[in-house]
């Protein structure tokens, strides 16, 4: 996907989604119709949800002394850290960056966190049931 | 689905995955963003299932809930994990269809999700009734 670039003579990277740079909204003609704000918010909601899901998993893994799940949860937290960085990069891409981009990398990171949480939760559930 | 060559100078496209960005033409960015948001909404639904499952497992370890409760939580977790995998593959399929100007694939995951949630609810209800009557 390639977004329309800024007007001629205007530097890229000054859109409303570039942190610390206060370019006016609607800088680029027609850019509002692309709804990058909705997409950015969707990414932020997803990143926050992925992080919040880990909290009870870490809690229950520590409480039930399931070491493998505790290790998995720690790995998921590390992936979450990368995810936060990756989402921040994605928000920049949704700004005035005209280069082609793909949401695949952050999406696979969310997938990794979700699958780690799922496997960890299922492992703890089965181990509790077997006790 | 027939493989089509890249068009409009996309031969040197280094974006991943290549099976999506290596074919067809660049679609309207609004459609790609809508596809991305849809995939994220599915991912959040998957995370909700996983979070709910982990919460049930957590509660069952804390409050002396019925013995089957951890299994219901585990099932919810596994369903959420499967849905997350499905959401990424569905994003790739839709993006590829957009680039190739093909009809969009049918949203089969919606029916699967509904069936899974109903099955989980019925299982929980039946086990609760059995627990109460014994």
Boltz contact constraints between the chains, C-beta under 6 A:
constraints:
  - contact:
      token1: [A, 1]
      token2: [B, 29]
      max_distance: 6.0
  - contact:
      token1: [A, 1]
      token2: [B, 32]
      max_distance: 6.0
  - contact:
      token1: [A, 2]
      token2: [B, 26]
      max_distance: 6.0
  - contact:
      token1: [A, 3]
      token2: [B, 29]
      max_distance: 6.0
  - contact:
      token1: [A, 34]
      token2: [B, 29]
      max_distance: 6.0
  - contact:
      token1: [A, 34]
      token2: [B, 30]
      max_distance: 6.0
  - contact:
      token1: [A, 39]
      token2: [B, 33]
      max_distance: 6.0
  - contact:
      token1: [A, 39]
      token2: [B, 36]
      max_distance: 6.0
  - contact:
      token1: [A, 39]
      token2: [B, 37]
      max_distance: 6.0
  - contact:
      token1: [A, 42]
      token2: [B, 37]
      max_distance: 6.0
  - contact:
      token1: [A, 42]
      token2: [B, 40]
      max_distance: 6.0
  - contact:
      token1: [A, 46]
      token2: [B, 40]
      max_distance: 6.0
  - contact:
      token1: [A, 46]
      token2: [B, 43]
      max_distance: 6.0
  - contact:
      token1: [A, 46]
      token2: [B, 44]
      max_distance: 6.0
  - contact:
      token1: [A, 49]
      token2: [B, 44]
      max_distance: 6.0
  - contact:
      token1: [A, 49]
      token2: [B, 47]
      max_distance: 6.0
  - contact:
      token1: [A, 50]
      token2: [B, 47]
      max_distance: 6.0
  - contact:
      token1: [A, 53]
      token2: [B, 47]
      max_distance: 6.0
  - contact:
      token1: [A, 53]
      token2: [B, 50]
      max_distance: 6.0
  - contact:
      token1: [A, 53]
      token2: [B, 51]
      max_distance: 6.0
  - contact:
      token1: [A, 56]
      token2: [B, 54]
      max_distance: 6.0
  - contact:
      token1: [A, 56]
      token2: [B, 55]
      max_distance: 6.0
  - contact:
      token1: [A, 56]
      token2: [B, 58]
      max_distance: 6.0
  - contact:
      token1: [A, 57]
      token2: [B, 54]
      max_distance: 6.0
  - contact:
      token1: [A, 60]
      token2: [B, 57]
      max_distance: 6.0
  - contact:
      token1: [A, 60]
      token2: [B, 58]
      max_distance: 6.0
  - contact:
      token1: [A, 60]
      token2: [B, 61]
      max_distance: 6.0
  - contact:
      token1: [A, 64]
      token2: [B, 61]
      max_distance: 6.0
  - contact:
      token1: [A, 100]
      token2: [B, 15]
      max_distance: 6.0
  - contact:
      token1: [A, 102]
      token2: [B, 15]
      max_distance: 6.0
  - contact:
      token1: [A, 102]
      token2: [B, 16]
      max_distance: 6.0
  - contact:
      token1: [A, 103]
      token2: [B, 36]
      max_distance: 6.0
  - contact:
      token1: [A, 104]
      token2: [B, 16]
      max_distance: 6.0
  - contact:
      token1: [A, 104]
      token2: [B, 17]
      max_distance: 6.0
  - contact:
      token1: [A, 107]
      token2: [B, 88]
      max_distance: 6.0
  - contact:
      token1: [A, 110]
      token2: [B, 43]
      max_distance: 6.0
  - contact:
      token1: [A, 111]
      token2: [B, 84]
      max_distance: 6.0
  - contact:
      token1: [A, 111]
      token2: [B, 88]
      max_distance: 6.0
  - contact:
      token1: [A, 114]
      token2: [B, 46]
      max_distance: 6.0
  - contact:
      token1: [A, 114]
      token2: [B, 47]
      max_distance: 6.0
  - contact:
      token1: [A, 114]
      token2: [B, 50]
      max_distance: 6.0
  - contact:
      token1: [A, 114]
      token2: [B, 84]
      max_distance: 6.0
  - contact:
      token1: [A, 115]
      token2: [B, 81]
      max_distance: 6.0
  - contact:
      token1: [A, 117]
      token2: [B, 50]
      max_distance: 6.0
  - contact:
      token1: [A, 118]
      token2: [B, 50]
      max_distance: 6.0
  - contact:
      token1: [A, 118]
      token2: [B, 77]
      max_distance: 6.0
  - contact:
      token1: [A, 118]
      token2: [B, 80]
      max_distance: 6.0
  - contact:
      token1: [A, 118]
      token2: [B, 81]
      max_distance: 6.0
  - contact:
      token1: [A, 121]
      token2: [B, 53]
      max_distance: 6.0
  - contact:
      token1: [A, 121]
      token2: [B, 54]
      max_distance: 6.0
  - contact:
      token1: [A, 121]
      token2: [B, 57]
      max_distance: 6.0
  - contact:
      token1: [A, 121]
      token2: [B, 77]
      max_distance: 6.0
  - contact:
      token1: [A, 122]
      token2: [B, 74]
      max_distance: 6.0
  - contact:
      token1: [A, 122]
      token2: [B, 77]
      max_distance: 6.0
  - contact:
      token1: [A, 122]
      token2: [B, 78]
      max_distance: 6.0
  - contact:
      token1: [A, 124]
      token2: [B, 57]
      max_distance: 6.0
  - contact:
      token1: [A, 125]
      token2: [B, 57]
      max_distance: 6.0
  - contact:
      token1: [A, 125]
      token2: [B, 70]
      max_distance: 6.0
  - contact:
      token1: [A, 125]
      token2: [B, 73]
      max_distance: 6.0
  - contact:
      token1: [A, 125]
      token2: [B, 74]
      max_distance: 6.0
  - contact:
      token1: [A, 126]
      token2: [B, 74]
      max_distance: 6.0
  - contact:
      token1: [A, 128]
      token2: [B, 61]
      max_distance: 6.0
  - contact:
      token1: [A, 128]
      token2: [B, 70]
      max_distance: 6.0
  - contact:
      token1: [A, 129]
      token2: [B, 70]
      max_distance: 6.0
  - contact:
      token1: [A, 129]
      token2: [B, 71]
      max_distance: 6.0
